[in-house]
Amino acid sequence: MYRKQLIDLLTRQAMSVRDIAELMEISVREVSEDIEHLRRSLRHSDLRLTVEPARCRGCGFVFRRKTIRRPGKCPDCKSTWIREPVLGIAHR
């Protein structure tokens, strides 16, 4: 996947890594690697990667913003009912 495709996609609509993988028909791991590369590349532009962090649906625990993949379980309540992080691109 090319970074320009990711930028166009995430500028139009915020999506999770899993949604992007399904849309582009590639693995979640590959999308995660591309997003990390994109994050580094955007430092030198007027765009920025926005991350709405993952959140436990059981207790409301909010995970760190750095995490772009869905965590396995909540450290507070041990629930696996977790909403994935949502990624987007916005102008600075």
Backbone as JSON Lines, residues from 0, in Angstrom:
{"i":0,"aa":"M","n":[0.85,-1.17,0.0],"ca":[0.0,0.0,0.0],"c":[0.9,1.23,0.0]}
{"i":1,"aa":"Y","n":[0.49,2.22,-0.71],"ca":[1.26,3.44,-0.8],"c":[0.79,4.46,0.23]}
{"i":2,"aa":"R","n":[1.72,5.29,0.69],"ca":[1.37,6.29,1.68],"c":[0.34,7.28,1.16]}
{"i":3,"aa":"K","n":[0.42,7.61,-0.13],"ca":[-0.56,8.56,-0.69],"c":[-1.97,7.99,-0.6]}
{"i":4,"aa":"Q","n":[-2.12,6.7,-0.84],"ca":[-3.44,6.07,-0.71],"c":[-3.94,6.17,0.72]}
{"i":5,"aa":"L","n":[-3.05,5.9,1.67],"ca":[-3.42,5.99,3.08],"c":[-3.81,7.4,3.45]}
{"i":6,"aa":"I","n":[-3.04,8.37,2.99],"ca":[-3.34,9.77,3.29],"c":[-4.71,10.15,2.74]}
{"i":7,"aa":"D","n":[-4.98,9.8,1.48],"ca":[-6.28,10.1,0.87],"c":[-7.42,9.44,1.64]}
{"i":8,"aa":"L","n":[-7.22,8.17,1.98],"ca":[-8.25,7.41,2.68],"c":[-8.54,7.99,4.06]}
{"i":9,"aa":"L","n":[-7.49,8.26,4.83],"ca":[-7.68,8.74,6.2],"c":[-8.03,10.22,6.29]}
{"i":10,"aa":"T","n":[-7.78,10.97,5.22],"ca":[-8.21,12.37,5.19],"c":[-9.72,12.44,5.01]}
{"i":11,"aa":"R","n":[-10.25,11.54,4.19],"ca":[-11.69,11.53,3.92],"c":[-12.5,10.98,5.09]}
{"i":12,"aa":"Q","n":[-11.96,9.94,5.76],"ca":[-12.74,9.27,6.8],"c":[-11.81,8.61,7.81]}
{"i":13,"aa":"A","n":[-12.09,8.79,9.08],"ca":[-11.32,8.12,10.14],"c":[-11.71,6.65,10.17]}
{"i":14,"aa":"M","n":[-10.7,5.78,10.32],"ca":[-10.93,4.34,10.28],"c":[-10.0,3.63,11.25]}
{"i":15,"aa":"S","n":[-10.36,2.4,11.6],"ca":[-9.48,1.57,12.41],"c":[-8.52,0.81,11.49]}
{"i":16,"aa":"V","n":[-7.47,0.27,12.06],"ca":[-6.49,-0.5,11.28],"c":[-7.18,-1.7,10.62]}
{"i":17,"aa":"R","n":[-8.06,-2.35,11.35],"ca":[-8.77,-3.52,10.81],"c":[-9.66,-3.12,9.61]}
{"i":18,"aa":"D","n":[-10.33,-1.97,9.71],"ca":[-11.16,-1.49,8.6],"c":[-10.32,-1.22,7.35]}
{"i":19,"aa":"I","n":[-9.17,-0.61,7.55],"ca":[-8.27,-0.32,6.42],"c":[-7.79,-1.62,5.79]}
{"i":20,"aa":"A","n":[-7.43,-2.59,6.62],"ca":[-6.95,-3.88,6.12],"c":[-8.03,-4.59,5.3]}
{"i":21,"aa":"E","n":[-9.26,-4.56,5.77],"ca":[-10.35,-5.2,5.04],"c":[-10.61,-4.49,3.72]}
{"i":22,"aa":"L","n":[-10.59,-3.16,3.74],"ca":[-10.84,-2.37,2.54],"c":[-9.76,-2.59,1.48]}
{"i":23,"aa":"M","n":[-8.5,-2.62,1.91],"ca":[-7.38,-2.76,0.97],"c":[-7.02,-4.23,0.7]}
{"i":24,"aa":"E","n":[-7.68,-5.15,1.43],"ca":[-7.45,-6.59,1.29],"c":[-5.99,-6.98,1.54]}
{"i":25,"aa":"I","n":[-5.45,-6.46,2.65],"ca":[-4.11,-6.82,3.1],"c":[-4.17,-7.12,4.58]}
{"i":26,"aa":"S","n":[-3.07,-7.59,5.15],"ca":[-3.08,-8.0,6.55],"c":[-3.04,-6.79,7.49]}
{"i":27,"aa":"V","n":[-3.53,-6.99,8.71],"ca":[-3.52,-5.96,9.74],"c":[-2.08,-5.58,10.07]}
{"i":28,"aa":"R","n":[-1.2,-6.55,10.09],"ca":[0.22,-6.3,10.38],"c":[0.83,-5.36,9.34]}
{"i":29,"aa":"E","n":[0.51,-5.62,8.08],"ca":[1.05,-4.77,7.0],"c":[0.53,-3.34,7.12]}
{"i":30,"aa":"V","n":[-0.75,-3.19,7.43],"ca":[-1.32,-1.86,7.6],"c":[-0.66,-1.16,8.79]}
{"i":31,"aa":"S","n":[-0.45,-1.87,9.88],"ca":[0.19,-1.28,11.06],"c":[1.58,-0.76,10.73]}
{"i":32,"aa":"E","n":[2.34,-1.54,9.98],"ca":[3.68,-1.11,9.58],"c":[3.61,0.13,8.69]}
{"i":33,"aa":"D","n":[2.66,0.15,7.77],"ca":[2.5,1.31,6.88],"c":[2.09,2.56,7.66]}
{"i":34,"aa":"I","n":[1.23,2.39,8.65],"ca":[0.79,3.52,9.46],"c":[1.97,4.08,10.26]}
{"i":35,"aa":"E","n":[2.79,3.21,10.82],"ca":[3.96,3.69,11.57],"c":[4.91,4.45,10.66]}
{"i":36,"aa":"H","n":[5.1,3.96,9.46],"ca":[5.96,4.66,8.49],"c":[5.33,6.01,8.12]}
{"i":37,"aa":"L","n":[4.03,6.01,7.92],"ca":[3.32,7.24,7.59],"c":[3.42,8.25,8.72]}
{"i":38,"aa":"R","n":[3.32,7.78,9.95],"ca":[3.43,8.66,11.11],"c":[4.77,9.41,11.1]}
{"i":39,"aa":"R","n":[5.85,8.7,10.8],"ca":[7.17,9.32,10.72],"c":[7.25,10.3,9.55]}
{"i":40,"aa":"S","n":[6.66,9.95,8.43],"ca":[6.71,10.8,7.24],"c":[5.92,12.09,7.41]}
{"i":41,"aa":"L","n":[4.83,12.03,8.14],"ca":[3.98,13.21,8.31],"c":[4.61,14.28,9.19]}
{"i":42,"aa":"R","n":[5.65,13.94,9.93],"ca":[6.33,14.94,10.76],"c":[6.85,16.1,9.92]}
{"i":43,"aa":"H","n":[7.13,15.84,8.65],"ca":[7.73,16.83,7.77],"c":[6.71,17.49,6.84]}
{"i":44,"aa":"S","n":[5.45,17.4,7.18],"ca":[4.41,17.99,6.34],"c":[3.44,18.79,7.21]}
{"i":45,"aa":"D","n":[2.45,19.37,6.56],"ca":[1.45,20.14,7.3],"c":[0.28,19.26,7.75]}
{"i":46,"aa":"L","n":[0.4,17.96,7.6],"ca":[-0.61,17.01,8.04],"c":[-0.16,16.32,9.31]}
{"i":47,"aa":"R","n":[-1.13,15.79,10.06],"ca":[-0.77,15.02,11.26],"c":[-1.74,13.85,11.4]}
{"i":48,"aa":"L","n":[-1.22,12.78,11.96],"ca":[-2.03,11.59,12.2],"c":[-2.77,11.78,13.52]}
{"i":49,"aa":"T","n":[-4.09,11.67,13.48],"ca":[-4.88,11.75,14.7],"c":[-5.26,10.35,15.13]}
{"i":50,"aa":"V","n":[-5.2,10.1,16.42],"ca":[-5.53,8.78,16.95],"c":[-6.53,8.96,18.09]}
{"i":51,"aa":"E","n":[-7.72,8.42,17.88],"ca":[-8.69,8.34,18.97],"c":[-8.37,7.02,19.65]}
{"i":52,"aa":"P","n":[-7.88,7.05,20.89],"ca":[-7.35,5.84,21.52],"c":[-8.38,4.74,21.74]}
{"i":53,"aa":"A","n":[-7.85,3.53,21.85],"ca":[-8.71,2.37,22.18],"c":[-9.3,2.58,23.56]}
{"i":54,"aa":"R","n":[-10.49,2.04,23.75],"ca":[-11.2,2.21,25.03],"c":[-11.89,0.91,25.39]}
{"i":55,"aa":"C","n":[-11.8,0.55,26.66],"ca":[-12.49,-0.63,27.15],"c":[-13.98,-0.32,27.22]}
{"i":56,"aa":"R","n":[-14.78,-1.17,26.64],"ca":[-16.23,-0.96,26.67],"c":[-16.83,-1.4,27.99]}
{"i":57,"aa":"G","n":[-16.05,-2.17,28.76],"ca":[-16.55,-2.64,30.05],"c":[-16.42,-1.59,31.14]}
{"i":58,"aa":"C","n":[-15.2,-1.04,31.32],"ca":[-14.97,-0.11,32.42],"c":[-14.62,1.31,31.96]}
{"i":59,"aa":"G","n":[-14.38,1.5,30.67],"ca":[-14.07,2.83,30.16],"c":[-12.59,3.2,30.17]}
{"i":60,"aa":"F","n":[-11.72,2.26,30.51],"ca":[-10.28,2.53,30.54],"c":[-9.83,2.99,29.16]}
{"i":61,"aa":"V","n":[-9.03,4.07,29.1],"ca":[-8.52,4.6,27.84],"c":[-7.05,4.22,27.71]}
{"i":62,"aa":"F","n":[-6.71,3.57,26.6],"ca":[-5.34,3.15,26.35],"c":[-4.52,4.32,25.83]}
{"i":63,"aa":"R","n":[-3.19,4.16,25.76],"ca":[-2.3,5.21,25.26],"c":[-2.61,5.53,23.81]}
{"i":64,"aa":"R","n":[-2.37,6.76,23.41],"ca":[-2.61,7.2,22.04],"c":[-1.62,6.58,21.05]}
{"i":65,"aa":"K","n":[-0.44,6.18,21.51],"ca":[0.56,5.62,20.61],"c":[0.12,4.3,20.0]}
{"i":66,"aa":"T","n":[-0.7,3.56,20.7],"ca":[-1.14,2.25,20.25],"c":[-2.14,2.4,19.11]}
{"i":67,"aa":"I","n":[-1.82,1.8,17.95],"ca":[-2.74,1.91,16.82],"c":[-3.48,0.6,16.56]}
{"i":68,"aa":"R","n":[-3.03,-0.47,17.19],"ca":[-3.72,-1.75,17.06],"c":[-4.56,-2.01,18.31]}
{"i":69,"aa":"R","n":[-5.56,-2.84,18.16],"ca":[-6.47,-3.14,19.27],"c":[-5.72,-3.95,20.32]}
{"i":70,"aa":"P","n":[-5.72,-3.49,21.58],"ca":[-5.08,-4.26,22.66],"c":[-5.85,-5.56,22.92]}
{"i":71,"aa":"G","n":[-5.19,-6.5,23.55],"ca":[-5.8,-7.8,23.81],"c":[-6.85,-7.76,24.9]}
{"i":72,"aa":"K","n":[-6.52,-7.14,26.04],"ca":[-7.5,-7.04,27.11],"c":[-7.18,-5.83,27.99]}
{"i":73,"aa":"C","n":[-8.16,-5.44,28.75],"ca":[-8.06,-4.26,29.61],"c":[-7.21,-4.58,30.84]}
{"i":74,"aa":"P","n":[-6.26,-3.7,31.19],"ca":[-5.45,-3.95,32.38],"c":[-6.23,-3.75,33.69]}
{"i":75,"aa":"D","n":[-7.32,-3.0,33.65],"ca":[-8.1,-2.76,34.87],"c":[-9.1,-3.88,35.15]}
{"i":76,"aa":"C","n":[-9.98,-4.15,34.19],"ca":[-11.06,-5.12,34.45],"c":[-10.86,-6.46,33.75]}
{"i":77,"aa":"K","n":[-9.79,-6.58,32.97],"ca":[-9.44,-7.82,32.25],"c":[-10.44,-8.2,31.16]}
{"i":78,"aa":"S","n":[-11.3,-7.27,30.79],"ca":[-12.27,-7.51,29.72],"c":[-11.58,-7.51,28.36]}
{"i":79,"aa":"T","n":[-12.1,-8.28,27.43],"ca":[-11.59,-8.27,26.06],"c":[-12.54,-7.5,25.13]}
{"i":80,"aa":"W","n":[-13.51,-6.85,25.71],"ca":[-14.5,-6.08,24.95],"c":[-13.95,-4.67,24.77]}
{"i":81,"aa":"I","n":[-13.1,-4.49,23.76],"ca":[-12.35,-3.26,23.58],"c":[-12.64,-2.66,22.21]}
{"i":82,"aa":"R","n":[-12.92,-1.36,22.21],"ca":[-13.13,-0.63,20.95],"c":[-11.78,-0.27,20.36]}
{"i":83,"aa":"E","n":[-11.6,-0.53,19.08],"ca":[-10.32,-0.29,18.41],"c":[-10.01,1.21,18.32]}
{"i":84,"aa":"P","n":[-8.73,1.56,18.25],"ca":[-8.37,2.96,18.0],"c":[-8.83,3.37,16.6]}
{"i":85,"aa":"V","n":[-9.2,4.63,16.46],"ca":[-9.65,5.15,15.18],"c":[-8.62,6.18,14.71]}
{"i":86,"aa":"L","n":[-8.14,6.01,13.48],"ca":[-7.08,6.84,12.93],"c":[-7.65,7.77,11.86]}
{"i":87,"aa":"G","n":[-7.08,8.95,11.8],"ca":[-7.46,9.92,10.78],"c":[-6.28,10.82,10.47]}
{"i":88,"aa":"I","n":[-6.42,11.65,9.47],"ca":[-5.38,12.62,9.14],"c":[-6.03,13.98,9.06]}
{"i":89,"aa":"A","n":[-5.41,14.95,9.71],"ca":[-5.93,16.31,9.74],"c":[-4.8,17.3,9.45]}
{"i":90,"aa":"H","n":[-5.17,18.51,9.07],"ca":[-4.18,19.57,8.88],"c":[-3.81,20.13,10.23]}
{"i":91,"aa":"R","n":[-2.56,20.56,10.36],"ca":[-2.07,21.13,11.63],"c":[-2.71,22.47,11.89]}
